[in-house]
Amino acid sequence: MIGPTGSEAVVRIESMSTLSARDVQAMLGQPENWPALGNATVFRLVDGQLRVEQDDRAFGQSTKLESPSAIVQKHLRAVTKELQSKGKHVEIVAFSHVEK
């Protein structure tokens, strides 16, 4: 990957009608709205069901109410909800990106 440190997302949409990349970007919001996920965090969201595939924390629950993970999860759920309301099947994988 090339670019600054932050959160990345891969979006797959199945639909009988077209949806432009601009529409999807508008739903995802501006990059500055997405905080950087932890170093090894991976989320998968399929039809509204969010799974933590990998977490960078070794143990214990986060005590921060608005952790980067919580904010990214809210964005993912909002995008999925909007796409599903338009009859779209959506899968999103979000993960951390650390510049090396």
N, C-alpha and C positions, 0 to 999 in steps of 0.2 A: 504494500500500500504506500501511496505517496501522499504527503500533506501533513498538516499539523496534527498534534495529539488531540484526541477527542473521541466521540462515539460515532460509529458507523452503523449503517443499516442496509440490509438487502431486502427489497420488497418484491414479492411475487403476487400478482393479481390475476385471477381467472375471471373472465367476464364475457358475456355475449355481446356487450357493447364496448365501444372504445373509451378509454380514459387517458388523457394526455399526461405526459410527464410533468407538465406545469401544474395540473390539478393535484397530482400526488404530492409534489413539492409544497404546494399551498397547504395541504392537509398536514404534512410533516412539520411545517413551520420553518423558521429561520435557524440556521446552524447554531447561532449563539443561544438559542433557547434550550439546546441539548447539552447538559453538562457531560464532562468526560467520565465514562464508566471506570470502575476499578480495573487494574491491569489485566486481569484474566476473566472478566465477567462476560457471559454470553446469555442473552435472553432469546427465546423463540416464542412467537405469538402466532397461533393458528386458530382462526375463526373465534377470536375472543378469549382463548385459553392461553394464559401466559405461563411458561415454564422457565425456571432458571436452569439452563443447561450446564453452566459453570459459574462459580462464584469465587472472587479473589480473596474473600475472607476465610481464614482457616477455621474459625469457630465463633459461636456467639451471634446474637442479634445486634444490629445497628441501633444505636440510641438516638441518632439524628432523625428528626421527623421528615426533613426534606433532603434526604441523601441523594446523591447523583442517581443511584439505582431507582429510587422511588420516583424521581422526576421523569426519567426515561421510560419507566413502566407506565406512568400516566400518559405520556405522549403516545406510546405504542397503543394503549387501549383506546385512546380518543380517535386515532387514525383508523383503527380497525372498526370501531363502532360506526364511524362516518361511512366507510367503504361498504360495510355490511348493510347499512340503511339504503344503499344504492344497488343492493343485490350483487355485490362483488364478493368473491371468495378471496381471502387475503392471507398471506403468510409473510411474516417479517422476522428476520434474524438480526438482532442488534448486538454489537460487540465493541470492545475497547480497541482503540488504535493508538499505539504509542510510536512516536517517531524515533527511529534508531539512527 
